[in-house]
Amino acid sequence: MFPSSPLGIWLRCSRELRGESSSSLATGSGAEVR
């Protein structure tokens, strides 16, 4: 949403963490696909 805002960064980190937890093999794909 807002990369400059801490909330946006936190949400982005959460999505990355979830992607890794859900599928460690498709970490790159999950990160690319929003």
N, C-alpha and C positions, 0 to 999 in steps of 0.2 A: 504494500500500500504506500507507505511513506518511508523510503530508505533513510531519510535524514532523521526521522523520529525513532526514539529507542523502542517504541512499541513495534514498529515495522520490523526493526532488526530482530527483536525477540521472536516475533512470529516467524520470520524467515529461518532463524536458528531452530525453532521448534519443528518446522516442516522438514528441515534437513535431518534433524535427529530422528524424527518419525520415519522418514524414508529409509534411513540406515537400519533402524530397528525392524521395520516391516520387511525390507528386502535389501540385505547387505550386498547382494550380487548386482542389483539394479539401482545402486546408489546414484550413479551418474544420470541414468535415464530418469529416475524420480526427480532429481534436482532440476533437470532440464524441463521436464513436463510439469507445468503448473496446474 
